[in-house]
Amino acid sequence: MAIALLIWGATIAFSLICGTILCYKVEKSKVKRWGYSGKLFK
């Protein structure tokens, strides 16, 4: 039971980290594409 809980927690942590990295990359590319207008929306 403890092992299953550990795997479940690790899976959630991993997906959160991956999501954060993806969002960060998308934000960076958006800012590069839009330039100044991207800064205004933040």
PDB file of N, CA, C and O in Angstrom:
ATOM      1  N   MET A   1       0.831  -1.204   0.000  1.00  0.00           N
ATOM      2  CA  MET A   1       0.000   0.000   0.000  1.00  0.00           C
ATOM      3  C   MET A   1       0.872   1.264   0.000  1.00  0.00           C
ATOM      4  O   MET A   1       0.615   2.205  -0.750  1.00  0.00           O
ATOM      5  N   ALA A   2       1.893   1.269   0.843  1.00  0.00           N
ATOM      6  CA  ALA A   2       2.785   2.434   0.919  1.00  0.00           C
ATOM      7  C   ALA A   2       3.519   2.656  -0.400  1.00  0.00           C
ATOM      8  O   ALA A   2       3.741   3.792  -0.816  1.00  0.00           O
ATOM      9  N   ILE A   3       3.891   1.552  -1.051  1.00  0.00           N
ATOM     10  CA  ILE A   3       4.617   1.642  -2.334  1.00  0.00           C
ATOM     11  C   ILE A   3       3.701   2.251  -3.402  1.00  0.00           C
ATOM     12  O   ILE A   3       4.124   3.100  -4.187  1.00  0.00           O
ATOM     13  N   ALA A   4       2.450   1.808  -3.420  1.00  0.00           N
ATOM     14  CA  ALA A   4       1.485   2.329  -4.394  1.00  0.00           C
ATOM     15  C   ALA A   4       1.266   3.825  -4.182  1.00  0.00           C
ATOM     16  O   ALA A   4       1.162   4.588  -5.143  1.00  0.00           O
ATOM     17  N   LEU A   5       1.198   4.235  -2.919  1.00  0.00           N
ATOM     18  CA  LEU A   5       1.011   5.647  -2.577  1.00  0.00           C
ATOM     19  C   LEU A   5       2.212   6.473  -3.019  1.00  0.00           C
ATOM     20  O   LEU A   5       2.065   7.595  -3.503  1.00  0.00           O
ATOM     21  N   LEU A   6       3.398   5.905  -2.846  1.00  0.00           N
ATOM     22  CA  LEU A   6       4.642   6.573  -3.237  1.00  0.00           C
ATOM     23  C   LEU A   6       4.697   6.755  -4.754  1.00  0.00           C
ATOM     24  O   LEU A   6       5.069   7.821  -5.244  1.00  0.00           O
ATOM     25  N   ILE A   7       4.324   5.712  -5.491  1.00  0.00           N
ATOM     26  CA  ILE A   7       4.313   5.766  -6.966  1.00  0.00           C
ATOM     27  C   ILE A   7       3.288   6.805  -7.435  1.00  0.00           C
ATOM     28  O   ILE A   7       3.545   7.569  -8.365  1.00  0.00           O
ATOM     29  N   TRP A   8       2.113   6.820  -6.772  1.00  0.00           N
ATOM     30  CA  TRP A   8       1.052   7.775  -7.114  1.00  0.00           C
ATOM     31  C   TRP A   8       1.521   9.209  -6.894  1.00  0.00           C
ATOM     32  O   TRP A   8       1.297  10.080  -7.734  1.00  0.00           O
ATOM     33  N   GLY A   9       2.172   9.446  -5.763  1.00  0.00           N
ATOM     34  CA  GLY A   9       2.693  10.774  -5.455  1.00  0.00           C
ATOM     35  C   GLY A   9       3.768  11.206  -6.432  1.00  0.00           C
ATOM     36  O   GLY A   9       3.804  12.360  -6.859  1.00  0.00           O
ATOM     37  N   ALA A  10       4.653  10.267  -6.789  1.00  0.00           N
ATOM     38  CA  ALA A  10       5.734  10.566  -7.729  1.00  0.00           C
ATOM     39  C   ALA A  10       5.175  10.880  -9.114  1.00  0.00           C
ATOM     40  O   ALA A  10       5.689  11.756  -9.809  1.00  0.00           O
ATOM     41  N   THR A  11       4.128  10.169  -9.512  1.00  0.00           N
ATOM     42  CA  THR A  11       3.500  10.391 -10.817  1.00  0.00           C
ATOM     43  C   THR A  11       2.894  11.790 -10.894  1.00  0.00           C
ATOM     44  O   THR A  11       3.041  12.481 -11.902  1.00  0.00           O
ATOM     45  N   ILE A  12       2.216  12.203  -9.830  1.00  0.00           N
ATOM     46  CA  ILE A  12       1.607  13.540  -9.786  1.00  0.00           C
ATOM     47  C   ILE A  12       2.691  14.610  -9.812  1.00  0.00           C
ATOM     48  O   ILE A  12       2.579  15.597 -10.539  1.00  0.00           O
ATOM     49  N   ALA A  13       3.749  14.412  -9.009  1.00  0.00           N
ATOM     50  CA  ALA A  13       4.853  15.370  -8.971  1.00  0.00           C
ATOM     51  C   ALA A  13       5.505  15.487 -10.346  1.00  0.00           C
ATOM     52  O   ALA A  13       5.812  16.590 -10.798  1.00  0.00           O
ATOM     53  N   PHE A  14       5.715  14.346 -11.013  1.00  0.00           N
ATOM     54  CA  PHE A  14       6.346  14.324 -12.333  1.00  0.00           C
ATOM     55  C   PHE A  14       5.493  15.050 -13.366  1.00  0.00           C
ATOM     56  O   PHE A  14       6.014  15.817 -14.176  1.00  0.00           O
ATOM     57  N   SER A  15       4.174  14.808 -13.342  1.00  0.00           N
ATOM     58  CA  SER A  15       3.280  15.462 -14.305  1.00  0.00           C
ATOM     59  C   SER A  15       3.214  16.967 -14.056  1.00  0.00           C
ATOM     60  O   SER A  15       3.122  17.751 -15.000  1.00  0.00           O
ATOM     61  N   LEU A  16       3.260  17.372 -12.779  1.00  0.00           N
ATOM     62  CA  LEU A  16       3.255  18.801 -12.449  1.00  0.00           C
ATOM     63  C   LEU A  16       4.520  19.478 -12.953  1.00  0.00           C
ATOM     64  O   LEU A  16       4.473  20.578 -13.503  1.00  0.00           O
ATOM     65  N   ILE A  17       5.663  18.800 -12.758  1.00  0.00           N
ATOM     66  CA  ILE A  17       6.945  19.347 -13.219  1.00  0.00           C
ATOM     67  C   ILE A  17       6.947  19.455 -14.746  1.00  0.00           C
ATOM     68  O   ILE A  17       7.363  20.473 -15.298  1.00  0.00           O
ATOM     69  N   CYS A  18       6.486  18.409 -15.420  1.00  0.00           N
ATOM     70  CA  CYS A  18       6.429  18.418 -16.894  1.00  0.00           C
ATOM     71  C   CYS A  18       5.502  19.530 -17.386  1.00  0.00           C
ATOM     72  O   CYS A  18       5.827  20.235 -18.341  1.00  0.00           O
ATOM     73  N   GLY A  19       4.362  19.684 -16.742  1.00  0.00           N
ATOM     74  CA  GLY A  19       3.419  20.733 -17.113  1.00  0.00           C
ATOM     75  C   GLY A  19       4.009  22.119 -16.936  1.00  0.00           C
ATOM     76  O   GLY A  19       3.808  23.004 -17.767  1.00  0.00           O
ATOM     77  N   THR A  20       4.740  22.300 -15.842  1.00  0.00           N
ATOM     78  CA  THR A  20       5.375  23.595 -15.570  1.00  0.00           C
ATOM     79  C   THR A  20       6.424  23.910 -16.624  1.00  0.00           C
ATOM     80  O   THR A  20       6.506  25.038 -17.109  1.00  0.00           O
ATOM     81  N   ILE A  21       7.234  22.900 -16.982  1.00  0.00           N
ATOM     82  CA  ILE A  21       8.285  23.090 -17.995  1.00  0.00           C
ATOM     83  C   ILE A  21       7.652  23.425 -19.348  1.00  0.00           C
ATOM     84  O   ILE A  21       8.123  24.317 -20.053  1.00  0.00           O
ATOM     85  N   LEU A  22       6.583  22.707 -19.706  1.00  0.00           N
ATOM     86  CA  LEU A  22       5.901  22.955 -20.979  1.00  0.00           C
ATOM     87  C   LEU A  22       5.310  24.359 -21.015  1.00  0.00           C
ATOM     88  O   LEU A  22       5.459  25.074 -22.007  1.00  0.00           O
ATOM     89  N   CYS A  23       4.635  24.757 -19.929  1.00  0.00           N
ATOM     90  CA  CYS A  23       4.042  26.097 -19.854  1.00  0.00           C
ATOM     91  C   CYS A  23       5.114  27.170 -19.959  1.00  0.00           C
ATOM     92  O   CYS A  23       4.925  28.185 -20.629  1.00  0.00           O
ATOM     93  N   TYR A  24       6.251  26.937 -19.286  1.00  0.00           N
ATOM     94  CA  TYR A  24       7.352  27.903 -19.314  1.00  0.00           C
ATOM     95  C   TYR A  24       7.897  28.060 -20.729  1.00  0.00           C
ATOM     96  O   TYR A  24       8.187  29.173 -21.166  1.00  0.00           O
ATOM     97  N   LYS A  25       8.037  26.940 -21.448  1.00  0.00           N
ATOM     98  CA  LYS A  25       8.544  26.984 -22.827  1.00  0.00           C
ATOM     99  C   LYS A  25       7.555  27.693 -23.745  1.00  0.00           C
ATOM    100  O   LYS A  25       7.955  28.473 -24.609  1.00  0.00           O
ATOM    101  N   VAL A  26       6.265  27.424 -23.560  1.00  0.00           N
ATOM    102  CA  VAL A  26       5.229  28.063 -24.372  1.00  0.00           C
ATOM    103  C   VAL A  26       5.220  29.565 -24.108  1.00  0.00           C
ATOM    104  O   VAL A  26       5.137  30.359 -25.046  1.00  0.00           O
ATOM    105  N   GLU A  27       5.306  29.962 -22.832  1.00  0.00           N
ATOM    106  CA  GLU A  27       5.335  31.382 -22.471  1.00  0.00           C
ATOM    107  C   GLU A  27       6.527  32.085 -23.107  1.00  0.00           C
ATOM    108  O   GLU A  27       6.389  33.189 -23.634  1.00  0.00           O
ATOM    109  N   LYS A  28       7.700  31.448 -23.060  1.00  0.00           N
ATOM    110  CA  LYS A  28       8.904  32.044 -23.640  1.00  0.00           C
ATOM    111  C   LYS A  28       8.750  32.230 -25.147  1.00  0.00           C
ATOM    112  O   LYS A  28       9.115  33.274 -25.686  1.00  0.00           O
ATOM    113  N   SER A  29       8.205  31.209 -25.830  1.00  0.00           N
ATOM    114  CA  SER A  29       8.045  31.300 -27.283  1.00  0.00           C
ATOM    115  C   SER A  29       6.986  32.345 -27.647  1.00  0.00           C
ATOM    116  O   SER A  29       7.115  33.033 -28.659  1.00  0.00           O
ATOM    117  N   LYS A  30       5.942  32.462 -26.826  1.00  0.00           N
ATOM    118  CA  LYS A  30       4.899  33.466 -27.066  1.00  0.00           C
ATOM    119  C   LYS A  30       5.475  34.868 -26.954  1.00  0.00           C
ATOM    120  O   LYS A  30       5.208  35.730 -27.791  1.00  0.00           O
ATOM    121  N   VAL A  31       6.270  35.088 -25.909  1.00  0.00           N
ATOM    122  CA  VAL A  31       6.878  36.405 -25.698  1.00  0.00           C
ATOM    123  C   VAL A  31       7.812  36.735 -26.855  1.00  0.00           C
ATOM    124  O   VAL A  31       7.852  37.875 -27.318  1.00  0.00           O
ATOM    125  N   LYS A  32       8.562  35.740 -27.321  1.00  0.00           N
ATOM    126  CA  LYS A  32       9.469  35.944 -28.457  1.00  0.00           C
ATOM    127  C   LYS A  32       8.675  36.295 -29.712  1.00  0.00           C
ATOM    128  O   LYS A  32       9.082  37.160 -30.487  1.00  0.00           O
ATOM    129  N   ARG A  33       7.543  35.624 -29.910  1.00  0.00           N
ATOM    130  CA  ARG A  33       6.735  35.822 -31.110  1.00  0.00           C
ATOM    131  C   ARG A  33       6.055  37.187 -31.086  1.00  0.00           C
ATOM    132  O   ARG A  33       6.075  37.919 -32.075  1.00  0.00           O
ATOM    133  N   TRP A  34       5.445  37.523 -29.933  1.00  0.00           N
ATOM    134  CA  TRP A  34       4.688  38.761 -29.852  1.00  0.00           C
ATOM    135  C   TRP A  34       5.547  39.972 -29.557  1.00  0.00           C
ATOM    136  O   TRP A  34       5.202  41.098 -29.915  1.00  0.00           O
ATOM    137  N   GLY A  35       6.676  39.729 -28.897  1.00  0.00           N
ATOM    138  CA  GLY A  35       7.536  40.846 -28.532  1.00  0.00           C
ATOM    139  C   GLY A  35       6.909  41.701 -27.451  1.00  0.00           C
ATOM    140  O   GLY A  35       6.605  41.213 -26.362  1.00  0.00           O
ATOM    141  N   TYR A  36       6.713  42.983 -27.749  1.00  0.00           N
ATOM    142  CA  TYR A  36       6.238  43.931 -26.740  1.00  0.00           C
ATOM    143  C   TYR A  36       4.792  43.657 -26.316  1.00  0.00           C
ATOM    144  O   TYR A  36       4.459  43.813 -25.142  1.00  0.00           O
ATOM    145  N   SER A  37       3.938  43.253 -27.247  1.00  0.00           N
ATOM    146  CA  SER A  37       2.531  42.998 -26.923  1.00  0.00           C
ATOM    147  C   SER A  37       2.402  41.861 -25.915  1.00  0.00           C
ATOM    148  O   SER A  37       1.478  41.861 -25.102  1.00  0.00           O
ATOM    149  N   GLY A  38       3.320  40.889 -25.957  1.00  0.00           N
ATOM    150  CA  GLY A  38       3.323  39.794 -24.989  1.00  0.00           C
ATOM    151  C   GLY A  38       3.591  40.291 -23.586  1.00  0.00           C
ATOM    152  O   GLY A  38       3.045  39.760 -22.619  1.00  0.00           O
ATOM    153  N   LYS A  39       4.430  41.311 -23.470  1.00  0.00           N
ATOM    154  CA  LYS A  39       4.742  41.891 -22.159  1.00  0.00           C
ATOM    155  C   LYS A  39       3.535  42.639 -21.597  1.00  0.00           C
ATOM    156  O   LYS A  39       3.325  42.651 -20.384  1.00  0.00           O
ATOM    157  N   LEU A  40       2.747  43.258 -22.460  1.00  0.00           N
ATOM    158  CA  LEU A  40       1.581  44.020 -22.010  1.00  0.00           C
ATOM    159  C   LEU A  40       0.522  43.117 -21.384  1.00  0.00           C
ATOM    160  O   LEU A  40      -0.169  43.526 -20.451  1.00  0.00           O
ATOM    161  N   PHE A  41       0.389  41.879 -21.899  1.00  0.00           N
ATOM    162  CA  PHE A  41      -0.626  40.956 -21.390  1.00  0.00           C
ATOM    163  C   PHE A  41      -0.272  40.365 -20.032  1.00  0.00           C
ATOM    164  O   PHE A  41      -1.150  39.867 -19.328  1.00  0.00           O
ATOM    165  N   LYS A  42       1.014  40.416 -19.653  1.00  0.00           N
ATOM    166  CA  LYS A  42       1.434  39.797 -18.386  1.00  0.00           C
ATOM    167  C   LYS A  42       1.026  40.621 -17.185  1.00  0.00           C
ATOM    168  O   LYS A  42       1.304  40.237 -16.049  1.00  0.00           O
TER     169      LYS A  42
END
